[in-house]
Amino acid sequence: MSKPLFYENFHTWLAKKESRTADVLGLLVIALTGGFAVYACLVFTDWWQSYLALMIFYASFNIALFSGIKPAPWEGSIVFAFFLAVALIYIFLFAVLYQRHCLLDIQTTCGAYSVLQSPLKEDYLYASTVVFTTLGFGDIVPKAGAGRIVVATQALVGMTYSATAILIILGRAGWYSARGESAAQPILIDREHAQVQTDRFAHTSKALEDMSTLLSALSTKVDTVNNQLVSLKRYALWASFALIVLSFFAGMALGHKF
């Protein structure tokens, strides 16, 4: 026995509400761990504490996106802008981490950054951008120990972050199916337009059929001409041989005569 239409509509509505709730919870987790990472990078005095907070932020970001957030078709540009904004946050936080704990070999004053008292040096922002995008120009290098650990981690984060963005954006088709939606919406065609398309298809098919018949007839004629040429070459060969023999005997007869 089939279920009532109201029952099916209610469960569809409930599934969409649960999906939206998961999206909201995922964004809330990202916001909380991101805020904690910002606070840790600006306040904590040990580099490994800020480093651990950044890793927690990155892990929660990926888990929330892969497991919960499923953007609708119209949310594609929002997802792209969201990824770009989070990438800028990562670059800023790693730059703060580099400057506050003197992790890079830069000939500038480090360890003096604070939100209200001293600005963030552009050299550290530049270095963080280069490492995050895995360009690696080599003009700025990390210091041994903690510097190399943080730089290597940021390079891995930047590399996997790009892959995550691509998977999230290109994987939307599967999410539409999971949400009961279609990635490629059907195109509505009226009857007149459909008849025009049908007639055009019929004319095209007739033209292709006529072309096929013409090519078949042309192929038959080419085969016939080819057979005639083969016979003509055979006759020409025998005629040439006969002419050679005739010329030989004619030359001998003329030689005896003169």
N, C-alpha and C positions, 0 to 999 in steps of 0.2 A: 504494500500500500504506500503510495507516494505521500510525502509530507505536505502539509498545507502551505500555501504560498506565504502566508504571514509568518510561519515558522522559519521558512528559508530566508525571507527578507530580514527577520530579526537576527538570525545568525550571521548573515552578511554584514549587517550594521554593527553587530557586536565584534566581529573580526576586524572591521575597519577601526573601531574604537580602540581595540586592544593594540592594533598596529600603531595608532597615533599615540597611545599611552607609552608604548615602548620607545617611540621616537623622542617624546618629551623626556622620559627618564634617561635615555642615552645622552641627550643634550645637557641635561642637568648634571650627569656624572662628568662629562667633559668640562663643563663650566667649573665645577667644584675642584676637580683635580688640576685644571688650568690655573685657577686662582691660588691654589696651594703652591703650585710650581712658581708662580710669580712672587708670592710672599717668601718662599724659600730662597729664591735667587737674590732677592733684595735685602733679606734680613739675616738669614743663617750665616754663621761665621766659618763653618767648615765646608770645603768644596764638595765633599762627598755627599753632604746632606742635600745641597742644591741639585747635585747630579742625580741622586736617587729620586728627588721630587720630579725632575724632568722625565725620568724613565717611567715613573708612575703615570704621569700625564700622557706620555706617548702610548703606553700600553692601554690605558683606559680609552684613549681616543680611538685606537684601532679596534678594540673589542666592541666598543659602542657602535662604531660605524658598520662593522661586518655583521654583528649579531642582531642589531635592533633597528637602525635607521634605514628606511627604504623610501627614498624620495619618489614623489609622483612625477609624471612627465614634465609638468610645468616648473618643477623645482630644480631643473638641471643647472641653470645659471646661478641659482642660489648655492647649490653644492659647490660649484667652481669657485665662487667668491668666498665661501666658507673655508675651503682648502687653502686659498691664497692668504686669507687673514691668519689662519693658524700657522702657516709657514712663516709669515712675518713675525708672529709671536715667538716661534722657536728660534729664529735668527736673533731676535732681540734678547731673549733669555740666555742663550749661549754666549752672546757678546758680553752680557753682564757677568756671567760666570767667569769668562776669560779675564775680564778687567779686574774684578773684585779679588780674584785669587792669583793674579799674575801668572796665568797658564801659558801665555804666548811670549815668544822672544821678540818683543817690540820695544824700541827705544823711546818709550813714553812712560809717564807716571801711571802706575797701575795701583790697584787696591784702594783708590780713593773715591770710587763711585758711590753715590747715594742719591736717592730720589730728589731731595730738596737742595743739596749743597753743591754737588759737582756733576757736570754732564757726562754722558757716555761718550768716550772717544770714538771718532769715526773709524780709526784704524781697526778697532775691535769689531765694529759693525761690518766693515769690509771683510775682515778675516772670517767672521762667522758666516757671511753670505757665501764666500768662496768655498768654505768647507761644507756647508749645507747643500750647495748645488754640485758638490764633488768636482769642481773645476781644478783645484789644486795647482795654482800658478807657481808656488814654491817661494814667493817673495816673503811670506811670513810663515814661520815654522813654530811648532809647539815646543815647550820645555819638556825635559825628561820627566818621567813619572806621571803625575796627575794630568799634565798638559796633553801628553800623547794619548792617555786613556780617553779624555773628554773629546779631543779632536777626532779620534778614530770612531768613537760612539756617534758623534754628530754626523760624520760622513755616512755611516751606516743608516742612521735615522733619515738623512736627506735622500739617500738612494731608495730605501724602502717606502719613504713617504710618497715619492713620485709614483712608484708602482701601486701603492694603495689608492692614490687618486685616480689612476687609470682604471683600476679594477672597479672602483666604486661607480665611476661614470659610465663605463662600458657594460657593467653588470646590471644596469637598470632593467633590461629586457626580461631577465629572469625574475626580478622583483615584481614587475607588473603582473606576470603570470601568478606569482605567489599571492598577490593582492586581489586576484580575480580581474585584473585589467589586461589590456592588450597593448603591447609596445608599439605595434603598427595598427592604428585605428583604421577600420574599413572605410573605403571611399564610397559615398552614396552617389549613384548615377541614376538620372531619371530615364524614363522609357525611351524618349526621343533620342537622347544621347547614346543610349545602349543600342538602339536600332542603327544609328549612324556608324557606331563602332563595328556592329555586326556586318553591315553592308561593306564597310571598308575592308574588313577581314576577308569577306567573300571575294571581293575584287582582287585583293592581294593574292589569295589562294589560287584564283583563276589565272592571274598573270604568271604566277610561279609554275602552274601546271602547263600553260602554253609554252613557257620558256623551256620547261623540261622536255616537252614533245619536240620543240624545235632543235634542242641540243641533241636529242636522240636521233632525229632525222639527219642532222649534220654529221653526227658520228658515223651513221651508216654510209653516207656519201663519201666520207673520208676513207672508210675501209674499202669501199668499192674502187675509188681512185688509187688507193695504195696497191690493191691487187692488180689493177691494170698496169701500174708502173712496174710492178715486179715482173709481169708477163712481158712488158715492153723491153725491160732490161735483158730478159732471157733471150728474146728474139734478136736484140741488138748484139748480144754476145755471139750467138750463132752466126749472125750475118757477118760480124767482124772476122770470125774464124774462117768462114767460107771465102771472104774477100782476100784474106791472107794467103790461103791455099791457092786460090785462083791467080793471085798476083805472082806466087812462086812458080807455078807451071807456065804462066804467060812469060815470065822473065826467062825461064829456061828455053822456051821455044824461040823467043826473040834472039837469045844468045846463040843458038845453033844457026839461026837464019843469017845473022850478020857475022 
